[in-house]
């Protein structure tokens, strides 16, 4: 057990994450973010038709909404649901 979670719980979470995940090939390029390293998140969200991106990164948050995708802090998301 580390400071936050037991190893067994961590393994269960990771196994569930793997079961529910899928690999996605991104076939588009976006250059809208002021931090070019963050464009990959916009590209992926557009590719999978995401409704929302959760981030604490101000370079992404200032784009809200971006091409129909909400960009919210985790707190904003929790407050909205």
Kinemage of the C-alpha trace (Angstrom):
@kinemage 1
@onewidth
@group {chain A} dominant
@subgroup {mainchain}
@vectorlist {calphas} color= white
{ca unk a 1} P 0.000 0.000 0.000
{ca unk a 2} L 1.257 3.402 -0.837
{ca unk a 3} L 0.158 6.672 0.682
{ca unk a 4} L -3.191 6.763 -1.142
{ca unk a 5} L -4.361 3.361 -2.318
{ca unk a 6} L -3.730 -0.303 -1.685
{ca unk a 7} L -1.951 -2.256 -4.403
{ca unk a 8} L -4.945 -4.576 -4.859
{ca unk a 9} L -7.239 -1.600 -5.503
{ca unk a 10} L -4.736 -0.111 -7.936
{ca unk a 11} L -4.546 -3.388 -9.876
{ca unk a 12} L -8.354 -3.674 -9.986
{ca unk a 13} L -8.635 -0.130 -11.284
{ca unk a 14} L -5.997 -0.673 -13.961
{ca unk a 15} L -7.617 -3.928 -15.093
{ca unk a 16} L -11.002 -2.192 -15.403
{ca unk a 17} L -9.362 0.656 -17.290
{ca unk a 18} L -7.770 -1.782 -19.737
{ca unk a 19} L -11.105 -3.571 -20.302
{ca unk a 20} L -12.871 -0.310 -21.101
{ca unk a 21} L -10.099 1.310 -23.165
{ca unk a 22} L -9.518 1.282 -26.884
{ca unk a 23} L -6.605 2.375 -29.016
{ca unk a 24} L -7.375 5.227 -31.361
{ca unk a 25} L -5.459 6.400 -34.400
{ca unk a 26} L -5.607 10.161 -34.700
{ca unk a 27} L -5.895 11.253 -38.316
{ca unk a 28} L -6.191 14.992 -37.911
{ca unk a 29} L -3.931 17.840 -36.928
{ca unk a 30} L -4.931 20.739 -34.717
{ca unk a 31} L -2.769 23.787 -34.077
{ca unk a 32} L -5.135 25.901 -31.998
{ca unk a 33} L -3.548 25.676 -28.559
{ca unk a 34} L -1.001 28.262 -27.464
{ca unk a 35} L 1.067 25.362 -26.062
{ca unk a 36} L 1.738 23.108 -29.073
{ca unk a 37} L 2.268 20.099 -26.777
{ca unk a 38} L -1.417 20.287 -25.807
{ca unk a 39} L -2.761 20.045 -29.355
{ca unk a 40} L -2.693 16.240 -29.067
{ca unk a 41} L -5.523 16.378 -26.513
{ca unk a 42} L -7.675 18.433 -28.873
{ca unk a 43} L -6.859 16.095 -31.759
{ca unk a 44} L -7.833 13.016 -29.773
{ca unk a 45} L -11.037 14.587 -28.460
{ca unk a 46} L -12.085 15.537 -31.991
{ca unk a 47} L -11.211 12.086 -33.349
{ca unk a 48} L -13.409 10.263 -30.818
{ca unk a 49} L -16.195 12.885 -30.873
{ca unk a 50} L -15.692 13.662 -27.185
{ca unk a 51} L -18.186 15.883 -25.432
{ca unk a 52} L -15.709 17.146 -22.865
{ca unk a 53} L -12.028 17.427 -21.953
{ca unk a 54} L -11.120 17.611 -18.258
{ca unk a 55} L -7.975 19.593 -17.577
{ca unk a 56} L -6.314 21.912 -15.132
{ca unk a 57} L -4.151 23.337 -17.913
{ca unk a 58} L -4.931 26.998 -18.614
{ca unk a 59} L -3.655 26.670 -22.181
{ca unk a 60} L -6.548 24.276 -22.838
{ca unk a 61} L -9.122 25.888 -20.554
{ca unk a 62} L -8.981 29.225 -22.398
{ca unk a 63} L -10.236 27.440 -25.529
{ca unk a 64} L -13.564 26.416 -23.919
{ca unk a 65} L -15.585 25.525 -25.848
{ca unk a 66} L -13.479 24.274 -28.740
{ca unk a 67} L -15.308 23.091 -31.852
{ca unk a 68} L -18.238 21.969 -29.736
{ca unk a 69} L -16.122 20.262 -27.070
{ca unk a 70} L -16.392 21.550 -23.518
{ca unk a 71} L -13.050 22.068 -21.787
{ca unk a 72} L -13.583 22.038 -18.038
{ca unk a 73} L -11.649 21.727 -14.825
{ca unk a 74} L -12.441 18.587 -12.822
{ca unk a 75} L -14.296 20.807 -10.307
{ca unk a 76} L -16.444 22.364 -13.049
{ca unk a 77} L -17.264 18.884 -14.339
{ca unk a 78} L -18.232 17.567 -10.902
{ca unk a 79} L -20.381 20.630 -10.254
{ca unk a 80} L -22.138 20.114 -13.611
{ca unk a 81} L -23.076 16.463 -13.085
